[in-house]
Every structure is written in C-alpha cells, then in structure tokens.
Amino acid sequence: MDLYEGPWGASRRNIASFWAARHLGLLRFYNPTFDALQVPEIWNGLRVVTPDFVRDAHDLNIPVHVWVVDEEKDIRRLLSWGVDGIQSDRLDILYKVLEDVHSKRFSHAM
C-alpha cells in the first residue's frame, strides 16, 4: 500500500515549468506533480501572481497561496483575484480583511 506523502508545494523548478507552460501556450499538456503553488507575489522584480496566473492554476485545479503579504490593499487585491491562501506576518491586518470580505459575501447572499 502506498502512503500519501503530501501535500506538496511546488518547487522552484515546478513553478518555472508552470510559468513556461503558461507563456508557451502549453498548459493543456501540463501535468502538475504538486498540490499547490506557494509563491511570492513578486520575485526578483518579476510579477509572479496575476489574475491570469490564478485563473490558469485554477483551470488545472491547482490552489494558489501567496506569501508574504502584509499590506491591506495587497491582501484585498489578491483575494479579488481569487487566491486560495495568503501568508502574512501581519495577522491582525489579514484577519480584519478576511472578516470584512466574509461579512460582505454573507450579506450579499441573503
């Protein structure tokens, strides 16, 4: 019996191959070997996370977790793009935003 050893976050190589497949139009052939893309919003001056990045990952059922996001405006923007997780050193700000977003979604559903 094989035991599940995950979950696995994407390695740098996995992230690079996902990014390349996106930009080369090869996502339909892409077969991820990880459970989530856990990425910085910007890396070495290059924007990693965009609305299209999130959409393409979600099209392949890959959750997107972004780190480290400490500014309220950035947290709100990333949530509006549909990211699945945010890692922050400012849990007070993250909590406030999540509470606000959740209450707005709940009030619209009624």
DRENVO-256472 format. One record per residue (C-alpha): y, x, z. Coordinates in steps of 0.5 Angstrom, whole numbers, plus 500, padded with zeros to 3 digits. Each point is the difference from the previous one (the first is absolute). Last residue first. Layout:
REM DRENVO-256472
YXZ/...
***
This chain:
REM DRENVO-256472
574442504/498506496/507502499/501501508/493504500/503505495/507500503/496502507/496505497/505504497/504500506/495502505/498505495/507503500/501500507/493503501/501506495/507501503/497501507/494504497/505505498/495506498/497495495/494499496/500494495/495496497/498496495/506501495/502494496/507502497/503495505/497504506/502507497/508497499/499498507/498506503/505504496/506496503/497501507/500507500/494504503/495500494/494506501/496498496/498495495/493496500/498497493/493496500/496501494/497493497/501503493/505496498/503501507/501508498/504498494/504495503/502505506/501505494/504495496/505499506/501507501/497505505/499507498/508502499/500507498/504505505/495504502/496493503/504494500/497493503/495504504/492498498/494497503/497497494/494496503/492500500/498506496/496502494/504496495/497498493/506501494/498498494/505494499/505504503/500504494/507499498/502508500/505498506/496496504/494505499/504506502/502496506/493499502/498507499/505503504/499495506/493502499/501507500/505499506/494497504/500492500/498497507/493499502/497494504/495503501/493503501/496494498/493501502/495501495/493497502/
***
